[in-house]
Amino acid sequence: MMQAGLHIDLNAIRANWRALDLAPETGAVVKADAYGLGLNRVARALAQVGVRSFFVAQVEEGVALREALGNGPEIYVFSGLMCASDAVHFRSNALIPCLNSLPQAADYRANIAGHPFALQYDTGMNRLGLEAADLAHLPDLGTPRLILSHLACADMPDHPQTLRQLSAFTAMAPQGRRSLSATGGIGLGPDYHFDITRPGIGLYGGAPFDAARPVVTLRLPVIQTRDVAIGESVGYGATWIAERPSRIATISSGYADGLIRAIGGGGASLWSGDTPCPLAGRVSMDLIGVDVTDLDHDPQSLDILGPHQGIDALGKAAGTIGYEILTSLGARYQRHYIG
């Protein structure tokens, strides 16, 4: 059976990491199953080029990552110690919790004291982290392995909050091993790099790393092609009406596969080689109509992600961002790793 294929270029991920490796140390964010591309394969590929510090969102991800990488690399868990029962996972898998609040610090002291830890500071994003006023009440935990914060507007270099957060971070963490920047912050220059950066989306081919090599190609098989006369409609709601005699291909994927319904109205295309083929009608659960009238043949497959249309372009067509496109890609794709 011909199945939709998600082609993941591990060589491109390695090359993107090398291009972003500008700080004294450059880690890698591999949360959400390496942004949907497969934690085991992606993390191992990054370890091969020298990544020694990895970042995940949840302790369960950290356990899976330790199993994939074995001993050695440091694994930081952004959400920190969320309950007392997490302590055994942090200890037995050598995971490093990022402590985000005074209650988390108290839980750490009560359940896992002496284990490596990090402190996450809120410098103005108001999402996760200890605030400046909390620091006077922080119990003596020892020396953190890392102090980190996160920029809210790093993809907008002239935004005044970026400089305010840099100043706040420097004031809250005047010394120690520090990390402020993800992909966007790396592009702001050395003042934002500190001791370790932690790129995420840039590794996987996304903005704001404009020089990123594309990482994914998503090739979708055609189930059927048909002729549609002028005035006939395609898809639910009859939103697409043929204005010329048209050839329509129905492809095997839809919003159940992470191709969100909104791309149907945003001007996205699929590609046959260098020829764009616009969507025809709404995206449904398992099927999408595509106008292939301008091709001189009926294609067996069409690409919705690739060199002509990356995750950010498809995200723009859907009124969202490349992150959502990438992390939404579903489980029904046959994954092919290159490199």
BELNORVEN-V807349 format. One record per helix or strand of 2 or more residues. SS is the DSSP state (@ for helix, = for strand). FROM is the first residue (numbers start at 0). LEN is the number of residues. If there is no record, write none. Layout:
# BELNORVEN-V807349
ss:SS from:FROM len:LEN
ss:SS from:FROM len:LEN
This chain:
# BELNORVEN-V807349
ss:= from:4 len:5
ss:@ from:9 len:11
ss:= from:24 len:2
ss:= from:27 len:2
ss:@ from:30 len:6
ss:@ from:38 len:10
ss:= from:52 len:4
ss:@ from:58 len:11
ss:= from:73 len:4
ss:@ from:83 len:9
ss:= from:94 len:5
ss:@ from:101 len:10
ss:= from:116 len:5
ss:@ from:131 len:6
ss:= from:145 len:3
ss:@ from:159 len:13
ss:= from:177 len:2
ss:@ from:182 len:4
ss:@ from:189 len:3
ss:= from:195 len:2
ss:@ from:200 len:4
ss:= from:215 len:13
ss:= from:232 len:2
ss:@ from:235 len:3
ss:= from:239 len:2
ss:= from:245 len:7
ss:@ from:254 len:3
ss:@ from:260 len:5
ss:= from:268 len:4
ss:= from:274 len:5
ss:= from:286 len:5
ss:= from:300 len:6
ss:@ from:310 len:7
ss:@ from:321 len:7
ss:= from:333 len:5
